Amino acid sequence: STQSTWDFIEVNPRLQVEHTVTEEVTGIDIVQAQIRLAEGATLAEIGLVQEKISLRGVSIQARVTTEDPENDFRPATGRINYFRAGEGIGIRLDGSSGFSGATISPFYDSLLVKVTARATTHQETCRRLSRALSEFRVRGVTTNIPFIQNVLSHDKFVNGVVGTNFIDTNRELFAMTTSKNRAGKLANYLGEVAVNGPQTPLATNLEPSKIDPNMPAVSGPSTLGWKTILDQKGPEAFANAVRQHKGLLITDTTFRDAHQSLLATRVRTRDLLKASWFTSQALQNCYSLECWGGATFDVALRFLHECPWERLRLLRQNIPNIPFQMLLRGANAVGYTSYPDNAVYKFCELAKREGMDIFRVFDSLNYVPNLQLGMDAARQAGGVVEAAICYSGDISDPSRTKYNLDYYMKLVDELVKNGTHILAIKDMAGLLKPRAARMLLEAIRKHFPDLPVHVHTHDTAGAGVAAMLAAAEAGADAVDVAIDSLSGTTSQPAMGAIVAALQGSELETGIKLSEVANMADYWEQVRSMYAPFEATVTLKSGGADVYEHEIPGGQYTNLHFQAFSLGLSHQWPQIKKAYSAANRLLGDIIKVTPSSKVVGDLAQFMVQNGLDEEAILKRADELSFPGSVVEFFEGLIGQPYGGFPEPLRTKVLASRKNSVRLEGRPGESLPPVDFESIQKNLKSKYPFRNITDTDVMSYVMYPKVFAEYMDSVSKYGDGVSRLPTWAFFNGLKVGESFSVQIESGKIVHYRLNAIGDLNKHDGTREVFFELNGQPRSVFMKDNKETTLGSSREQANPNDPGSVGAPMPGSIVDTSVTVGSVVKKGDALAVMSAMKMETVVTSPIDGVVKNLCIKVGDSLSAGDLVALVVPQ
């Protein structure tokens, strides 16, 4: 070059690429031959005579590289967490950098290994090479193996009719099925738990039992049961048959409300399925099995890493004979707010399709327009409509005048006119005393003799069995009970007690007491597996104070769990008293999800901030109330009986910018959900999952929770639900092991060998496992170490513009930046703790001088959120 620069030209005979194929079909080592020739030997001297060279079969080489076919074959980098090659007859491996622990750099050749196959025909060689590649396991980096397998299975390639434009003209080669890497992703989950602790917050320090209980063995599910009548004759005939039935029918709530009330809704699908076949046999005379809806929907996604729809499908497959019953919150579906009408209709349609039969429809305020929407949606879906009146107060006490017998009878009349198939009396707190049960049932029977009636209660005060027997004697057709070992206190009355009490009478249930005992033995052992969520840690027995605080049974344990998580467990007695006070402040409302959440959130807010009723009323226009309380006053969950309390409502809403005052049914003013658009967006965001219409509905119900669930699936796979319950909650300790079937015919044995020291450069620890005896390690960020020693500035209580966190929790959204001009009541950030979200607002007009938080930060009460200075 005249400019004295260097130009590089690669002269490449491609010998290093193709030599393996030549060697396999000729038996000649041409690399060695080239070296010999370079030394001066002749072809004849090294035995290379054309007439003596013959072909022996067919050979194909595949270069396995860390190149991503879906990203224009760009090199993929990272650490190989696990490497296993496929071998066998007719397979040759020429290795490069393919081994566990290798770090793939962007600066060197991406070749991992050459895989060369030889067989007698081209077609057999394709099959042999494809088989070997299918046995490769490369985890941690992307490879081109799926693309090569598509090539090897393509008709044109197999038949040898390809040209240089083969890839360009056959784009289907890029439609690749990638490995789910279930075993490796489960190792990621176990590594996360080993380093950072349980991935679902535990309510107590009790250890989950490691037993593996089983129901008595049966050959399969029963085909006999009330579902046959429902499927063959429809909802109306089913309701008539229930009314004509002579004995007392029972609903078993063990699969939902019982564990919601006693174990914080944490029972996993795995443990429900193990009980399913025996339950199908033992309870074939059951009216229904309550197994879905209510809090189980979001808890499955939020805390159990499970799809609630998959739970419904699996239970339906295993229990085909008993009608399934769910709890539908009217216009709130299975959420905590109102949804557009088409969302509620679509939800019921999907639930019915996936296996639901009976929709117990209620409204948290007994607001008939909301109830009617849920009833219409369930009816249109083809389900049995069991409309519920939510019971509060005490109709046997003449001094309790708000929710008296006349109130309930007018409500029943409304539900009958709206076409309910069956009437439910939903006593969510266990307030229905035996005398009141007789009074209510006798009145209903007098006015509606042909109406089937189903009664639900909780046994918090210990009077549940007596109340249900009184209801049955007064004309109830069915009552809710729970298996004995998951009954009592905040759960339902014991099934065994009701069954035994009615044996030999006209109301006999048709359930065998011996089989109830077998089921109770199983669930008693299962209960010990959920010890971290055990309600009896704080609730040693029932308490008649429920008639004072009126906390619903299903909320009782969840409320205590929230209090524990917020550091308020020592103030539990005060929280119960605050619950009563909050209820009075809100106007003595019907209390069941989501209205009970409003009361519970306000109660905890009062305890956290040292506020009594007088302080709330006095300072309502300056406090940052929980989001659920504000939404209640805005009318977003409906209209309470007797109206909203004033002037509290006006003060609360005046303190919030852009607050609304809805009158009437909230869903009427909401635009319809665009399901197709949502599905398109979810498919784009989560390409690793086949987004279904049930996924779309999960997103519609809980957008943030669904996103967190999908992040979990992306990181840990869909096999987390298969882990033993103790391992799911607490993971493995060093030296412990277990086996899990990650898919049909595939069992993986996990053993935790060691947890490495902290890498101070990136804050990670290496976690060492054995998977089926093979070493495997994963790197996990130690979140505890990264927060050690860090402290946050505290808000100055004497500076009105120094805004502190009103509760412990995490930041889920920010509404301002430094320099933002705000008015009093403008949102600064949104905090979340468990299921309670609170909007942190500016207490003054001014400018945000300092924003001390970002999304994801964990705060303690009083930590500085922002500093607002007057303009």
N, C-alpha and C positions, 0 to 999 in steps of 0.2 A: 504494500500500500504506500502511495506517495505521501500520505499524511502520518506515516509511522504508527498506525493503529493496527490492532490485531483482529482478524476475522476468524471465527471458529466454524468449521464444517465437520459434522459427524459423518464418518464413513462406517456404516453399520451393516454387516452382512446378515444381520438377524440370526446369526448362529445361536446366540444365547437364548433366543426365544423358541425357535422351532426344533432345536436339536433333540428334545425329548421324544417328539413324535417320530422322527427319523430313526432314533435308536430303538423305539418300541417295535416298529414294523420291519426293521432290517437286522437288528441285533448288533449294529455297528456303533461304537462310541465315536461320534464324529468330532467331539471336542478333543478327545485324546488324539485322534487322527490328525487334526489341524496342528496340534503341538508337535507331533512327530514330523509332519511335513516341514514345519518351520525349522526343525532341527537338521533338515537336509535329507530325510528319508524319501524314497520314491513311493508312489502309490502301490506298486507291485510289492515293494519290501514290507509294507504294512498290511498286505493282503487285500487291498481294495482293487479288485478286478471286476469290471462291469458285469461280465457274464456270470460271475459267482454271486452277485447280489440279487436277492429275491425278497419279495414282500410277504409278510406273515400277518394277515388280517388287516384291521383298520385301527387307527389311533387318533384321538382328539385331545388337545390340550386346552384347559381352561386356566386363565390367569386370574386368580382370586386377588383382588385389590381392594383397598379402602377408597374406592371411588363411588360417588353417589349417582346412580343412573337417573334419579328424579331431579337432579340438580346439574344437568349437562355434564355428568361424569366428573365433576370437580372433586379433587381429593378431600376426603373426610379425615379429620384429625381427632386425636384424643387418646385415651388410655384403653387398652384392651383388658377388660375386666376378666374375661374368660375366653379361652381358645381351645377348641377341640376339633381335630381334623377327621374327615370321613375317610375310611380306608377300606380294604377288601381285595378280593381277587381281581386282577387286571387293573389295579389302581397304583399309580406311581406318584409320589409326592416329592417335589423339590422345594424345600423350605427357604424362606427369607426371614421376614421379621414377624412371623405369626407365632406368638406365644403369649400366655397369660402374663399380664403386667407390663407388656410392651407399650411404649409411648409412641404414637404415630405422629411424626412431625410433618409440617407442610413443606419441608426443605429437601426431602429425599423421596426416592421411588416409593410409590404406594403399594408395591407388590407385597402380598403376604405369603403366598405359596402358589406354585404351579401344580395343578392337578391334571395328570395325564391318564387317560383310560385307553385300554386296548381290548378288542374283542374280534370275533370273526367277521362281523358285518358292521356296516355303518349304523344301522338302526340299533343293534345290540350295544354298540359303543356309546351311543347317545343315552340309552337307558342306564348303562353302567355308570357313566359319568354323572348323570342326573342323580342317581341313587347316592353316590359318594358325596356330592355337594349337599344333598338333603340332610346328611348326617353331620355336616359342619355346624359348629356352634361358635359364633364370634359375637361377643357381647361388649358393648361400650363404644364401638365405632360402626359406621355404615359400610357395607361391602356391596360388591356387584353380583353376589351370588344369586339373588332373586332374578335379576335380568338374564344371567347366563342360563338359569333353569328354564326361563321362558323361551330362550333360543333353542335349547335342546329338546323342548317339547313341541316346537312349532312344526306343522306338517311339511312346509317347504324345506326346512333345514333337515328334518329327519329323512326326507326323500331325496336330498341332495340336489335340489333345484334352486339354488340361491346365487345371487350375483352381488356385485359391489354395492348395489342400492338396497339390499335386503332390509337393513335397519330403517332406512329412510321411508320405505314404502310399506312397512309393517309396524305401525305405531302401537299396535296392541302388545308388542314386546315390553312396553313400558307400563302396562297394567299389572303391576307386581303385587304379590301377596307377601308381605313382610312378616317375619316371626313376631309372635306376641311376647316372647321372652318372659313368660310367666314366672319361671323359676328365679331368674335374675331380678325381676322387679319385686318379687316377694322378699328377696334378700335386701333390696333397697329399703323396703318397709321395716323389716326386722332390724336393719342397721340404724334406721332413723329412731326407732324406739330404744335401741340399745344405747345410743348416744344422747338423745334428747328427751327420752321418757315417753310415756303414753301419748298417743296421737288423738285420743278422745279424753277430755278432762275427767278425772276420777273424783267421786264425791267423798270418798273416805280412804283411809290408809289400809283397809282390809285387803288381803291378797285373794285373788280369784282362785277357786279350787281347780286342781288339775285333773279331776276325775273325768271319765268319759261315760256318762250314764246312757242307758238304753231302755226303751220300753220293752215289755214282753214281745217276743217274736211272733209275727203274724205273716201269713203268706202274701198279703197285699191289702189294698183298701176294700171296703165294702161297696156294694152297688145298691144297697137298700137305704132309703132315707126320704126325707121330705123334699129333697131336690127333685126327685122323680115326679112328684105331683106338680111342682112348679114348672118344670121343663115341659111336661106333657100338656098341662091344662092352663098355664098362665097365672099372672099375679092375682086376678080376681078370684079364680077358683081356689088358689092356694090360700088366700085370706079366709074364704068361706070354710075350707077344710080345717083351718086353725080354730075358727070359732066353734065348729061342730065337734071338735075333739074333746073327749070327756076328761082326760087327765090334765095335769099341769105340764106344759111344755117348758123347756129350759133353753137358755142360750148360754154357751160357755164363753166367757170373756178372757180366758187364760192367754189366748194368742194376741190380745191387744190391751184392753183396759186394765187387766189385772197386773201385768208387768209394767204398764204405764204408771200405775198407782204405787207400786211397791219397789220397782227397780228402775225408775227414771226412764222407762220406755227403751231400755238398752238390750232387750233380748234379741238375739241375732237369728236370721233366717235359718242358719245351719241347725240350731237347736230346736226350732219349730218343726223343721222337716223330719228330724229324728223321731218326733212324737206323732207324726201325721198318720201313718197307717193304722197304728193301734187306736188313735183317736177316731178315725173313720169307722172302725169296727165297734168300739165301745160306746160311741155317742150317735149311733145311726138313728136313734129316736129323738135326737136333738132338733129343736126348732131351727137353730142356726148356730154358726160358729163366728163370733165376732173376731175378725183377724186383720183388719185393715182400716185405713183412714185415721182421723184424729191426728195425734202427734206422731204416730208411727211413720207417717209419710216423710216429714222433713227430718226426723231423727235418723232414719235410715240413710238419707243422703248426707246429713250434716256430721253425724258422729260414728256411724257404723260402716261407712264406705260401701254402701249397698244401694242397689236400685230398688225402690219400693214396688215398681211394676213387676220386676223379676220375682220378687217375693210372692206377689199375688199369683203369677203364672205357675210357679213351682208348687205352691200350696194347692192350687186347683187341680194340678195333675195328680197329686198324692191324696187328695180328699175329694173325690168326685161326687159323693153322695149326700153331703150335708150342705144346706144353703149357707153361703157366705154372707156375712153382714158387715157393713162398714158404717163409719160415722161421718156424715157429710154436714159441714157447717153452713148449710143453706147457700146464700150468695157468696160466702167466704170459701166455699169448696173445702179444701184441706189446708187453707192458709190462714193468715191472721189479719187479712184486710179484704176489702171487696174487690171483685174482679168483673171485667166486662161480661155481659150475659152469655156471649157465645163461648167464652172460656169455661163457664160452669156447665153448659150443655155438652161441650166437647169432652170435658172431663168425665162426666157421667157415661157418655157413649163409650169412651175407652175403657173405663172401669168395668162396665157390663161386658164388653167384648173380651176382656182379659180374665173374667171369671167371677165378678161380683154379682150378687143376687138381690140382697135386701139393702136398701139405702135408708138408714135412720137419719132423717133430715131434721135438723134443729136450727134455731137462730139464737145467738148468744144474748139477745135482748127480747126474745119472743116476739120479734118484729115480723108481723105476718107477711108484708111484701117480700122480705128476704126469704122467708120460709116458702112462700108460694113459688119463687123462682127455682129453689132447689127441688121442690116437689115436681114441678113441671119438667125439669131436666131429667130427673130420675125416671119419671113416667115415660118420657119420650125415648129414653134409652132402652126401655123394656124391663126395667127393674121393678121390684116390689117397693112401693112408697110407704115407709113407716115414719110418718110425721110425728114430731115429738113436742110435747109441752115441757119446758124446763121448769122444774119445781124449785121455788125458793120460799122463805118465810115459814109459816105454820098455820094451816087452815083450821087446826083444832084449837088455836088460841084466838079468842075473839078480839084481843087487843092488837093483833097483827092485821091491820086492815088493808094494807096495800095489795098484797097478793093473797086474797081470800078465795073462798070456793066459787064465788060468783065470777071472779076474774078468770079462773081456770076453765069454768064451764063455757064462758063466752069464747075463750080461745079454742077449746075443743070443737065448738060449733063451727068456727071459722075453718078449722082443718078438715072437718067432715065435708063442709060445703066445697072445699077445694079438692076433694076427691082422694083423700088418703086411703090406702088399702087397709092399713093397720095403724092404730094409735099407740104411740110410745109415751110413757110418763118417765121423763129423764130427771131423776133425783141425783144430780151430780155431786152433791156434798154429803148425802146421807141425812138429810133433814126430814124425810118423810117418816114420821112416827107411825106406829101400828094403828092408832086410832085415826090419824089423818088419812092413812091409806084406805081404811074402810070407808070413811066419809067420801073420799074422792071417787073410789071405785063404785060405790053404791049410787052416787049421783050420775056417773057416766052410764052405768047399766040401766038406770031408770030412763034416761033420755035417749040412749043409743044402744038398745039391747042387742043389735046384730053386729056391732063394731068390735073387732078383735082388739084386745088391749095387751100391751107388753110393758112390763114395769122394770125399770133400771134403778139401782140404788148403790150406795157405798156404805160400808160397815164401820165407818169411823167411830161412831158412838157405841157400837156393839149391839145395836138394835136391828140390824139388817135382816137377819133370819126371821125375827118376829114380824117385821114390817112386810116381808115378802109372803109369809104364810097368811097374814091378815089380808093382803091384797088378793091372794089366790082364793081364799074363802069368800071374798066379796065379789069375785067374778073376773079376775085377771086370767088371761089365757096363757101367758108366758111370763117368766121372770128371768133376770140375769143373775148368773152365779159364776163362781170361779172354782177351779180345782182346789181342793182343801189346802194344799201347801202353798198356794198363791192367793189365798182368800183372807178375809178379815181386815180389820183396821181400815186403811184408805182404799182397799180393794173391795170386791163384791162379797156377799155372803158365801159361805162354804157350800159347794155343791153337795157334798156328802151329808151335811146337816139337813138340807131341804129334801134330798132323796130319802133319807132315813125317816124324817118326820112324816112323810106322806105315804110310806109303805103300808099297803093294806087298805088304804082309803080310796075314795072315789077320785081323788086327785093324784093318784100314783103316777110317777114320772116315766116309768118304763126304762129307767136307767139302773143297771146293776151296781149295787154298792161295792161289790168286790172289784169291779173294773175301775170304779172311781178311786179306790185305794191304790190300784196299780199305777194309774196315772199320777196320783199324788206322790207316790214314791219317786217317780221319774222327776217331777217338777221340784221336789224338795232338794234333790241332788243338783239339778240345774240352777236352782236359786243360789246355791253356794258358789257357783261359777261366776255369779254377778255380785259377789260380796262388796266390791267397791261402790256399788250403787244401792246397797241395802237400806231400805227405809227404817228398819227397826233399830238402826244405830241411834236414831234420835226419837223414833216413835215406838216405844216399848209396848204400848197397848193403845186401844181406842180411847177416845176422850170425848166426854159430853160437851167440852167447850166448843165443839164444832157448831153447836146450836147458837153460839155467840159469834164466832168469827166467820162461819159459813164458807170456809175454803174448800173448793171442790176436791174430791179425792185424787183425781188425776193431776191436779195442780200442786197438791200438798207436797209430794216428794220433789217435784221439779222446782218448786219455790224454795224448798230447803236446799236443794242442790245449787241453785243460783246464789243463795245466801252464803253457802260454803265457799263457792268460787269467788265471791266478792269479799271474802273475809268477814262475813257477818254472822257466822253460825252461832257465835256466843250470844248474839242478840235475837235468837229465834223467838223467844217469848214476846219480845217487843215487836217483832215483825208481825206476829199473829194479832197483837192488839192494834198495830198500825193498819193491818188489813181491814179490820172492822172500821177504823177511823176513815180509811180511804174510801170504803164503801159508802159511808155516810156522806162524805164530801161529794161523791159522784152521784148521790141521789138515791141510794139503796137500789142498785140495779140488779138484774138477773146476772149471775156470775157463772159463766162457762166460756171456754175458749171461743173467740178472742176477748170477750169482755172481762173474763177473770184475769187475763194477762194485764189489762189496763189497771185493775185494782191492785194486782200483785206488784206491778212496776211502780205504781204510786206509793205503795206501802214501803217498798225497799228504798225508794227515793227519800221518803220522809225519815226513815231510820238512818240512812247514810248521812243525811244532812242535818239531823237533829231537829226536825220540824214537827210540830204538832198541828192539829186542825186549825187552831187560831192563826198560827204563823202562815200556813198555806193560804188561808183566806186573805190575810193582810198583805202578803208579799207575792201574790199570784202573778202580778204584772211584771215582775222582775226575775222570776225563777226560770231556769232552763229545765222544763218538765220533760220526762221521758216521751219519746216520739209517739208511743201508743196512747198516752193520755191526751196529747194534743189532737191526734187523729180521732179519738172518741168525741172530743168536744167539737170537732169539725163536722161530725156526722158521717165519718167515712165507714163506720161499721153498722150504721142504722140509727133509728130513733128509739131512745129508751122510753119505757112505759112511764107516764107522768111527766115527761119532758126533761130537759137538761137543767141542772141546778144553776141558778143565777144568784149573785152576779159573778160567780166563779168562772162560768163559761166565757163571759165577755172579757174578764180580766186575762184569762189564759190566752185567748185568741188575740187580744189587743197587743200582747207582748211578742207576737210572732208576725213577722212581715209576710205578706202574701197568704195569710191563712184564709180558709174558706169556711162558709157555713152552709152545709148541704141540708136541704130539707127533702124528705122522701127517700126513696131507695137509691143508694149510691151508684149501683151498677147501671142505672138508667142513663147517667150522664157520661159514662166512660165509653170511649171509642172501641169498636170491636178489635179483637186480637187478629193480626195478620199472620196466621200460622205458617203459610208458605214462605213468607219473608223470613220469619224466625228460623225455620228449618234450613233455608239457604245459608243464612248467616252462621248457624251452628255447624253446618257441614264444612264451611270454609274455615271456621275457627278450630274445629276438632277433626282433622282429616283422618286421624287414627281410629275413629269410631263410625260405625254405620248409624247415623242419626235417624231415629225412628220417631213416629208421631207421639209415642209416650215420652221420649226424651224431650221433645218440644213442650209437652204439657208440664213436665217437671220444671223446665225453665220458666214457663209462664207462671207457675205457682211460686217458685223460689229462684229468681234469676241469680242472685249472689251465691246462694247455697249450691245451686246446680253447677255454677262455674267452679266452685271449690271442689265439688265432687269430681268434675271432669279433670281438674288438675291432679287430683289424687289418682284417678284411673291412669292418667298419662305417666305419672311417676311410679306407681306401684302396681299397675295392671288391674285386671278384674278378678284376680285370684285371692285378694285379701279376705273375701267372705268365706273362703274355704279353710282359713287358719283355725286351729283349735281356739276356743274362746279365751283361755288363759294367755295364749301366745298373742292373740290379737290385742288384748288390753295391755299386757305387761312385757311382751316380747320374751327373749331368751336371756338368761344369765350365763356367764361364761361357764362352759362345760355342759350346759343343758342342750337337749336335742329333742326333735319330734319328727314325725313323718306326716306329709299331707299329700292328698291326691289333687294335683293341680288341674287335671283334666282326665277324661275317661281313659283308663289304662296307663296313666302316667303318675307315678308316685315319686316324690322327692323327699329325701331325708336331709334335714337341716341340723347342723351343729354349730354353735358359736364357740370359737376357739379362743379368741382374744380381741381386745379393743386397744388400738394403738395409742401412743402419746399424742398430745395436741401438736399439730403443725402450726407453729406460731406465725408462719408467713401467710397462710390462707385460712387458718381457724378450723381445719378439718382434722378428723381422726380416721384412721384406716381400721375397718372392722373386718376381722378374719373369720370366715365360715368354712365349713365343709358341706358341699352339696353332693349327696350320694358318694361320699368319700373323696371327692375331688376338691382341692383348695379353691376358694373363691373369696375375693375381698372387694369391699366397696368403701368409698370415701364419703364421709358425712360431715357436713358443717356442724360444729358444736355450738348450738345457739346459746347454751348456758354460759360458755366461756366468753363469747363475744359481748355478753351483757354484764359480766362481772365487773364490778368497780365503777360502772357507769351510774351516774346520778343525774336527776333532772332538777332544774330550778323549780322552786315552789312558788305558787301564786301568792301575792301579797294581799291578805284579807283586808288591809286598810286602803288599798288602791282599787277603786271601782273598775278601772280599766284593765286590771291584772286578772285575766280569766283563767281559772283553774278547772281541772277535770272534776266534774261533779261525782264521778264514781270511778272505780278501777275498771279498766277495759282497754280495748284496742281501737285505734283510729281506722275507720273504714272509708272515710271520705273527708276531703277538705273543700271549703267553699270560697276561700279567700287566699290572697297572696299578700306579701309585704307591700304596703302602699295602698291597699284596697280601702276605699271609703265605705264605711258601714254606718247604718242607723241602729238605734237600739232595737234589739230583737232579731237582727239579721243573723243568719246562720254562719258560724265560723268553721265548724267541723261536725262530724257525726261519729259518735263513739258507740261501741257495741260490747256487751258482756253477756255471754250466753245468748239468749234470744231477745234481750232487751237492748233496744237502740235509743240513744239520747242525742238530741241535737244540742250542741253547745252554741249558745248565742251571745252576741255582744250585749253587755249590760248598759252601754252608753253609745251616743253618737260619736264618731271619730274616725281615725285612720289607723290601720293595722301597722304598728311600728315593728313588731317582732312576731313571727309565727314559729313556734317552738316544736311543732310536730309535723309528721308526714304520715301518709297512709301506711299502715302496718305497725306503727309504734305501739308499744304497750305502756300504759300509764297507770299510776296509782292515783287515788283520790287526792286532789290538791295540787298535782303536778301542773306546771304552767303550760297552758295551751297557746295563748296569744297575749300580747300586750297591745291594748287599744288606747291611743291618746286622743284627747279632744282636738278637734281641728283648729 
